[in-house]
């Protein structure tokens, strides 16, 4: 597999995991706020905000994974014997 393909899959999976985290927090939000205090607009805008937050978390997860792979590659290159 090429590195570009792996990074693309890692990015998509990270963002999907982030959006799933955002959806989970949205459901926690719905359980915490009484229904009387929520309008339809507040519910939908909160869902979008939680999805965007989750997408941001997914991007951060991707960046951390990318940094980890780069550090791992640099350590492998440093350990390899130089000829």
N, C-alpha and C positions, 0 to 999 in steps of 0.2 A: 504494500500500500504506500502511496506517496504521502509525503508530509503535509501537503496542502489539503488532501482529502481528509486526513486524520484531524487536522486543525479545524476544518469546516464541520466535521461531525462533532468534535468537541465543543465548538461554539454553539451549534444547534441544540445539543443535549444540555449544555449549561443554561442557555436561555430558556429552554423548555422546563428545566428543573426550577429556575427562578420564577417563571410564571406560575408553576404549580405551587410554589411557596407563597406567592402573592395571593393565589386563590384560597389557599388554606387560611391565610391571615384575614382574608375577606369574610370567610365563614366564621372565624373567631369574632370579627367585628360585628357581624349580624347577631351572634349570640350575646354579645356584651351590651349592645345598645337596644333599649326597648323599642318595640315596633311603633309606639305612639310618637316617638321622637324622629322617626325616619319618614321622609317623603320618597316618592318614586325617583325624583331627581337626585336626592342625596344617595340613595342606594346605588343607582347606576353610575354616578360620578365617583363614588367610593370604589366600586368594582374596577373602573378604569384606572384609578389612582393606584390601587393595589396591584393590578397587572403591570403597570409601568414600574412601580417599585420592584416587583418581582423580576421584570426584565433587566433592571439595573443590577439587581443581585446576581442574576445569571451572567451578565457581562463581567462583574467583579470576580465571580467564580472562574470564568474563562481566563481572565488575566492572571489570576493566581496559579491556575494550572499551567498556563503558558510560561510564566516565570519559573515554575518548578521544572518544567521540561528543559528550559534553557540552562538553568543551573545544573541539572543532571548531565546535560551534554557537555557543558564546560568542565565539569569534574571528571567525566570520562576522558575528555581530550587531555586534561592535565595529568591523569594517571597513566596514559599510554606512553610507552617508551619512545623517546625521540631518537631517530636514526640520523 
